[in-house]
Amino acid sequence: MEIERKFLVTVPPEGYEARPFRMIEQAYLCTEPVVRVRRENDSFYLTYKSRGLMAREEYNLPLDEKAYLHLLKKADGQVLTKKRYLLPVEGRPDLTFELDVFEGAYQGLILAEVEFASEEDAVAFTPPEWCARDVTWSGEYQNSRLAMEKG
């Protein structure tokens, strides 16, 4: 089960570029339910996600590069590319912000996600000021939707 909150970021925290990051490329074979292929640095995955906004089932299956490239050709919409920075959550050593800085068609878009162990913890979470707007429940910034909007 994936339980996460998502925030739109207009001014990222100072010094984020110095943090570790991963290069991500992903595309969608289906959006209802979500079936995604992703390259994360030198790893490849096929992911299934059930319906939902804050909490939903998620399953990842490893792929090799050949299978990834084959499936990528079958994707709908556009391929999303982004750098994912890992940032600590102040006062919460059990949590990490995943700060996604988009490239390509969404150059300039920055989103932050935090995954939680429980829905109660997710609802009670108070984000820092640099998280400009909570977009968890709107669905407007789900990657599967972004991939289809400008595709």
JOGIRA-V714588 format. One record per backbone hydrogen bond with DSSP energy under -1.0 kcal/mol. CO is the residue of the C=O (numbers start at 0). NH is the residue of the N-H. If there is no record, write none. Layout:
BEGIN
CO,NH + CO,NH
END
This chain:
BEGIN
1,55 + 2,115 + 4,113 + 5,134 + 6,111 + 7,131 + 7,132 + 12,15 + 14,17 + 15,18 + 19,85 + 21,83 + 22,40 + 23,81 + 24,38 + 25,79 + 26,36 + 27,75 + 29,34 + 33,48 + 34,28 + 34,29 + 35,46 + 36,26 + 37,44 + 38,24 + 39,42 + 42,39 + 43,62 + 44,37 + 45,60 + 46,35 + 47,58 + 48,33 + 53,3 + 55,1 + 56,49 + 58,47 + 60,45 + 63,67 + 64,68 + 65,69 + 66,70 + 67,71 + 68,72 + 70,73 + 71,74 + 79,25 + 80,102 + 81,23 + 82,100 + 83,21 + 84,98 + 86,96 + 88,91 + 91,94 + 94,88 + 96,86 + 97,112 + 98,84 + 99,110 + 100,82 + 101,107 + 102,105 + 103,106 + 105,108 + 108,101 + 109,8 + 110,99 + 111,6 + 112,97 + 113,4 + 117,121 + 118,122 + 119,123 + 127,130 + 129,131 + 132,7 + 134,138 + 138,141 + 141,145 + 142,146 + 144,148 + 145,149 + 146,77
END
